[in-house]
Amino acid sequence: MLPFIVAGLVVLVDQATKAIAAANLSYGNSIPAVGGLVSFTLVENTGAGFGLFRNQVLILVFISGAAIFFTVYYMLKKRPGYYLPFALILGGAAGNLIDRLRFGHVIDFIDLHWWPVFNFADSCITIGSVMLFFIIFRGKDASRTV
C-alpha cells in the first residue's frame, strides 16, 4: 500500500507544480532562479523525452498506460526494496498521462539550459529508473538496498 501512497504524492506534487507554473509563467519567457543555474520556462511538450513522437498523443497515451500497467504489475511481484523506484516511476508516468489526457501535451517548466526543459514527474521517472537500474545491476537482495 505504501508504494501507491508515494506514487499518489508524486502525482499531487507534480500536478500542483505544473498548475503553479502554468498560472505564473507565460510561454516564451524564462525566469532565472538559483543564481541563473536554473530557469523556469513554460513549455508545451507534445512529444516524449528529447522530442520523440511529437504530436502523437494517442501513441503516447497508450505507451504511458502500458508503462503504468507494467509498473504496477512488477511492483506487486517484487520485494519491498523495489517499491520506491517503482512508486516514483508510477507517479511520474501517471502525472504526465494526466497532462496528456487533459491538455494533449505535457507541461514542462524546469530549465537547466543544458538539458531539455522538464517537470517534477520527469525527475521522478528518471530517479526511479536509475534506482531500479542500480538495484538490478548490483544483483543483491533488493529488500536491503532501499
C-alpha positions in Angstrom: 0.0 0.0 0.0 2.8 2.4 0.8 4.2 2.5 -2.8 0.8 3.6 -4.0 0.7 6.4 -1.4 4.2 7.5 -2.6 3.0 7.4 -6.2 -0.1 9.4 -5.3 2.1 12.0 -3.6 4.3 12.2 -6.7 1.1 12.9 -8.8 -0.1 15.5 -6.4 3.2 17.4 -6.2 3.6 17.1 -10.0 0.1 18.4 -10.8 0.5 21.2 -8.2 3.8 22.4 -9.5 2.5 22.3 -13.1 -0.5 24.3 -12.1 1.7 26.9 -10.3 3.9 27.1 -13.4 1.0 27.5 -15.8 -0.6 30.2 -13.6 2.6 32.2 -13.1 4.6 31.8 -16.3 4.0 32.8 -19.8 5.1 30.8 -22.9 8.4 32.0 -24.3 9.6 33.8 -21.2 12.2 32.5 -18.7 12.6 33.5 -15.1 16.1 32.9 -13.8 16.5 31.2 -10.4 19.2 29.8 -8.2 21.8 32.3 -9.4 20.9 31.6 -13.0 21.7 27.9 -12.9 18.0 27.1 -13.3 15.3 29.0 -15.0 11.5 28.5 -15.1 10.4 28.3 -18.7 6.9 27.2 -19.6 6.8 24.7 -22.4 4.1 22.6 -24.0 5.8 19.2 -24.7 3.7 17.4 -27.4 6.2 14.5 -27.5 8.1 12.2 -25.3 11.6 12.7 -23.9 14.0 14.5 -26.2 11.2 15.4 -28.6 10.4 11.8 -29.7 6.9 11.1 -31.0 5.9 14.8 -31.4 2.2 15.4 -31.8 1.4 11.7 -31.3 -0.9 12.0 -28.4 -2.7 8.7 -28.8 0.5 6.7 -29.1 1.9 8.4 -26.1 -1.3 7.8 -24.1 -1.1 4.2 -25.0 2.6 3.9 -24.1 2.0 5.7 -20.8 -0.9 3.4 -20.0 1.2 0.4 -20.8 4.1 1.7 -18.7 1.7 2.3 -15.7 0.2 -1.2 -16.1 3.5 -3.0 -16.2 4.9 -0.9 -13.4 2.0 -1.9 -11.1 2.3 -5.5 -12.3 6.0 -5.7 -11.5 5.7 -3.7 -8.3 3.2 -6.2 -7.0 5.5 -9.1 -7.8 8.7 -7.7 -6.4 10.1 -7.4 -2.9 9.8 -4.2 -0.9 13.2 -3.0 -1.9 11.8 -2.3 -5.4 8.8 -0.3 -4.1 10.4 3.2 -4.0 11.8 3.1 -7.6 8.5 1.6 -8.9 6.5 4.2 -7.0 8.5 7.1 -8.4 8.1 5.7 -12.0 4.4 5.1 -11.5 3.7 8.5 -10.0 5.7 10.3 -12.7 4.1 8.3 -15.6 0.6 9.0 -14.1 1.3 12.7 -13.7 2.4 13.1 -17.3 -0.5 10.9 -18.5 -2.9 13.2 -16.7 -1.5 16.2 -18.7 -1.7 14.3 -22.0 -5.4 13.4 -21.3 -6.3 16.9 -20.1 -4.3 19.1 -22.5 -3.0 17.0 -25.3 0.6 17.8 -24.1 2.7 17.7 -21.0 3.6 20.9 -19.1 7.3 21.3 -18.6 8.9 24.2 -16.8 12.3 23.4 -15.2 15.1 24.6 -17.5 18.7 23.8 -16.7 19.8 25.4 -20.0 22.0 22.4 -21.0 19.1 19.8 -20.9 15.6 19.8 -22.4 13.0 21.5 -20.2 11.3 19.0 -17.8 9.0 18.7 -14.9 8.7 17.0 -11.5 7.2 13.9 -13.0 10.1 13.5 -15.4 12.5 13.8 -12.5 10.7 11.1 -10.5 10.7 8.8 -13.6 14.5 9.4 -14.1 15.4 8.9 -10.4 13.2 5.8 -10.1 14.7 4.3 -13.3 18.3 5.0 -12.0 17.5 3.5 -8.7 16.0 0.4 -10.4 19.0 0.1 -12.6 21.4 0.1 -9.6 19.2 -2.4 -7.7 19.2 -4.8 -10.7 22.8 -4.1 -11.6 24.0 -4.9 -8.0 22.2 -8.2 -8.2 21.8 -8.3 -4.5 18.7 -8.8 -2.3 16.8 -5.7 -3.2 15.0 -5.7 0.1 18.2 -4.4 1.7 19.0 -1.7 -0.9 16.4 0.9 -0.3 
